[in-house]
Amino acid sequence: MEQNLIEETKEQLLTIADTLYQGGVSDGIAAMNAVIPNLAVIADHIENEDLKQKLVADALTPILSAMENEDGTLMADLITYELVELLDSL
């Protein structure tokens, strides 16, 4: 898998988290929708099934739920403390 895609996605995610922490919930949700295709590509290339399951169960599913509820702080926390940390381990 391209390490560049992971690094680029992490930078985008951290920018989104900053936007969310500053109260830009609708902007953060819109930006997150643009990053989801990259996350799908990354997930498809993870060979370790446990790690792939952790990405979906611990990060992506809760983030999508927070997006539906327009909970920007929860989204930012999940991005920062679950998703980016998981991407760091790849």
C-alpha positions as CSV (number, residue, x, y, z in Angstrom):
1,M,0.0,0.0,0.0
2,E,1.2,3.5,-0.7
3,Q,2.6,5.1,2.4
4,N,1.9,8.5,0.7
5,L,-1.8,7.8,0.7
6,I,-1.7,7.0,4.4
7,E,0.3,10.1,5.3
8,E,-1.9,12.4,3.1
9,T,-5.0,11.0,4.6
10,K,-3.7,11.4,8.2
11,E,-2.9,15.1,7.4
12,Q,-6.4,15.6,6.0
13,L,-7.9,13.9,9.1
14,L,-6.0,16.1,11.5
15,T,-7.1,19.2,9.6
16,I,-10.7,17.9,9.8
17,A,-10.3,17.3,13.6
18,D,-9.0,20.9,14.0
19,T,-12.0,22.2,12.1
20,L,-14.4,20.2,14.2
21,Y,-12.8,21.3,17.5
22,Q,-13.2,24.9,16.4
23,G,-17.0,24.3,15.9
24,G,-17.1,23.8,12.1
25,V,-19.3,20.7,12.3
26,S,-20.9,21.0,8.8
27,D,-17.5,21.8,7.2
28,G,-15.9,18.9,9.1
29,I,-18.6,16.5,8.0
30,A,-18.3,17.6,4.4
31,A,-14.5,17.2,4.5
32,M,-14.8,13.8,6.1
33,N,-17.1,12.6,3.3
34,A,-14.3,13.5,0.9
35,V,-11.8,11.4,2.9
36,I,-13.9,8.3,3.2
37,P,-12.9,7.0,-0.2
38,N,-9.2,7.1,0.8
39,L,-10.0,5.3,4.0
40,A,-11.8,2.6,2.0
41,V,-8.7,2.1,-0.2
42,I,-6.5,1.9,2.8
43,A,-8.8,-0.6,4.5
44,D,-8.9,-2.8,1.4
45,H,-5.1,-3.0,1.5
46,I,-4.8,-4.0,5.1
47,E,-3.9,-7.7,5.1
48,N,-4.2,-8.2,8.9
49,E,-7.9,-9.0,9.5
50,D,-7.8,-8.1,13.2
51,L,-6.4,-4.7,12.3
52,K,-9.0,-4.2,9.5
53,Q,-11.8,-5.1,12.0
54,K,-10.3,-2.7,14.5
55,L,-10.4,0.1,11.9
56,V,-14.0,-0.6,11.1
57,A,-15.3,-1.3,14.6
58,D,-13.3,1.2,16.7
59,A,-12.9,4.1,14.3
60,L,-15.1,4.1,11.1
61,T,-18.4,2.9,12.5
62,P,-18.3,5.3,15.5
63,I,-17.2,8.2,13.3
64,L,-20.1,7.6,10.9
65,S,-22.5,7.5,13.8
66,A,-21.1,10.8,15.1
67,M,-21.5,12.3,11.7
68,E,-25.2,11.3,11.6
69,N,-25.6,12.9,15.0
70,E,-23.6,16.0,14.0
71,D,-21.4,15.5,17.1
72,G,-18.3,17.3,16.0
73,T,-16.4,16.9,19.3
74,L,-16.9,13.1,19.3
75,M,-15.9,13.0,15.6
76,A,-12.8,15.0,16.3
77,D,-11.9,12.8,19.3
78,L,-12.4,9.6,17.3
79,I,-10.4,10.9,14.4
80,T,-7.5,12.0,16.6
81,Y,-7.4,9.2,19.1
82,E,-8.6,6.2,17.2
83,L,-8.3,6.6,13.5
84,V,-5.0,8.5,13.2
85,E,-3.4,6.4,15.8
86,L,-4.5,3.3,13.9
87,L,-3.2,4.7,10.6
88,D,0.1,5.4,12.4
89,S,0.4,1.7,13.1
90,L,0.3,0.7,9.4
